[in-house]
Amino acid sequence: MARHKIVPLLLAGGSGTRLWPVSRDTMPKQFLPLVGDRSTFQQALARVASTELFEPPIVMTSNDFRFYARAQAAEIGIDATIVLEPMRRDSGPAIAAGAALARQKNPDAIVLAIAADHVILDQDLFEATCATGLAAAAADGHIVTFGILPTAPKTSYGYIRCGAALSVEGVSRVDAFVEKPDAATAARYVAEGCLWNSGNFLFPAETLLSELSRFEPDMAHAVVAAVERAKDDLGFVRLDKEAFGLAPQKSIDYAVMERTERAAVVEGRFRWSDIGSWDAVFDVAPRDEAGNVLSGPAATVDARNCIVHAEDRLTVALGVEDLVVVTTPDAVLVLPRTRAEEVKGVVATLKKDGRPEATAHRRCYRPWGHYDSVDQGNRFQVKRIVVTPGQQLSLQRHHHRAEHWVVVCGTAEVTNGEKVTMVHENESIFIPMGNVHRLANPGKIPLELIEVQTGSYLGEDDIVRLDDIYRRE
């Protein structure tokens, strides 16, 4: 197999409920700046941006997140192939689809599958690990997983028991994958020299798909068919829904890695975290002199070893230790750091109780920008709407509400019935109930306006779309 560069495959379709209330179904953790100024998705893209080692990336995500992924990649100057999974099928089908796409372009492609919601802090050590894995994958066709040297006996990670050394220095056979242990077992694993299983893999695309055909022929057939029937949709690669839907829902660990004889492991000495909980964020984020991790308008007084994450209002922790305090515009979370893993159960309870805060933010992102629900009451709702330059909302009408728009920044091009009007700062326009209308931003700066809705029903499902450049249903 000829030596060549690595094709990065970023998995960016998860939800991350253990980081609620910041991460929710409508805006999951990979698109949020939880550690640093960039989202973890952007950090992952930048991590594989070296043109000496990597090819342009492939991103696997869902239809709901496609415009976030494109916008965030463009924001840091990355041109990625964004692939849309028709439904969630776990990491097995997602990685297989990325491998099949890479193989289409190059039969000898070697793929690096990484999670878009992980944090890696040592770029040089990461690239060195990739180069070592590339040598093992290219020379002997191994499926190489990245094992991380443990810093503590964590119970939230799976472990890898290393076997015999292989021909490439620093690479060993995988003797066994072991599930998340209890505290005593984790301590024993660390003492025995086991590594954390980071869930990142480097492999020849052909090898991965061949092994998948051995162990999960239904999955392999369904995924390859979904890729072969994929279509271009506004520059996205949309996998065939019918074919992909036939793929069993299974992780790549269960589908291939725990069954193949080709599994190998390279030890990664870079600092890594899957930031799967608020306590994991604490492990990798910068701390002040008292050991606190502060984000946003947050402050502490006589507090130690706390996380205080504030999004829009001053949040102060006084005289406390080892707490997680998170405030968003519509929710507050306070818990001991030692119980961070239990947040997922809290979200499940909130969903069961029908609380909208469990899944959706007050600020909702759309392909054209975002809106924030500022206030609502009986027969009225107030929103702050921001439209990105050059973008427009769908041509639509409402059966149950009228709308008043006041422009506070920028210029709005408003279709209101048969008339098109330019509405400038400090001007307003009324959209009667039932009128066909559209809002667009023809300018060079973001358009900001206040919308006041009045009517008998104000739900988002009272939108009849007549024309939409984003092809939403």
Steps between C-alpha positions, in 0.01 A plus 500: 500500500644835396567754771267796495326745725222429750133572428349647822146383577326709766196357678278798585150365546464436875296678767703506826226520764745472793607859429146635536382776519765632258492196269151403380351305212452815290858625559733222621837538667717456189384836365554688827813672642521298821881512528655803332354750253424250223252217499643151540393433139712792382788385721477153344504647149804711583669195652499323162575806285868427428522450124823306544325222691128529423262516205192728515257364763173311475238593761217264597205682654122514491261706291421723799863603547612533139501880485678532838772266375545689173499843664744405775737336251489806273560728799847350546572460129447121471340349190339175614285238331190494721306173492144477633386188682125450447462367856722409794652154471792533747867513404513176299299614197632857528866396485427243230328763285797734535735217409292413192508862383876519551542173308299641210758776458803282568488118533811518723361771729602491866241657727523656846162489676482749788222635716416866444421550870835394647775733624867437418749754630842394365500541121857383439450180701169438324657531155787273604247239613316529168827451309577186701151365444526578129814290475329201665184534291688542174760228557286220642138606454435539872197678643679719753327644803648781708554400863563777753743464790272535806552785746257346751286185540195650329178298504345701215734361232544162340847343508732317258729214606808505278644184349818416311703771329464528121757583233435875522659645811243621752217282367370184669228249441181551696470218752155607618255789518342531845187693591472787747607351836420569864756694703694198628519340157608829341786527750607145410487578127724803547745298710509233227592757234166515320419809293185706476299427186468839329261374231719639219603261221739503203459238228514417130149558370508169312602307813227650715231429241632148439492420872154652531381275216631199697337584830200718405414428135157667526658819629772500236254441216260768623771763548672439166161519325419826684829649380457378142151657487601821678393830345625857510269733692607866514862384509443236768532125435166350598515123557212295363242476778346166407835321472654657811191418702569129449835523684488352852557754777834401652825665606822438309641340818235227505474470123872465423762594759417237763485226235778567252851354514630815334447727803812683614565780746739793501558682826406866487682717752299810414252638751155379405144512628166400355349781713215262568401678822553828681765334715687406180491866394655583837787259427615677180393864532734774637452572872560804717723504810220346710448217253177639353397478135314815399322567173296804397386766752598282798675580828591324824557618856666259743418209269728213400507236224168606348373534146296816447369527144281802427353590163318830538481615861749550782528178699691502830603205718569592864659280765455167322724218379489235228175621342378532144292816445359559152263780404335554161218738404237238589658253743731471801690186602680454833656170610807351666774427247508140621143449370559647156424169328141517633403801286398265219235348727372845594452583131311173447266595784445849357419350160254260660333795673470682167730789591609676179822614669618138494550503123485857366672825586322832531731610219423294189744481209383490140684490165438873460608604854326463836218626718462539875162475673518802728153499657159340458158504656134451419460573125843662452866408455809719457807381306837648415589391146847518342538430126847437356604728209375366166256253659122485502216323676252286311204650315221415744173582665331438836140402568478615862730797555598844376851642538651844565867545401721782633848524344768594754813435288556457127249509216216254438352411163143403580257323268153577638225371276560641151731777623877495563619769744841604633476555877788688663619549858235648732226415249229236532256300292182303576433153353126425516378151586494280189721728290770332293830648616876463503786667689843541336828673581645658184769689692858440614434494876269279711137606495352522851133557567240459771196294404175523696256221421132530593230241451315198632781250430873580487664161448785450250288245315268782383733563206389416148816514284431588136862531389825433688856523365609255771250233387353445843174311526 
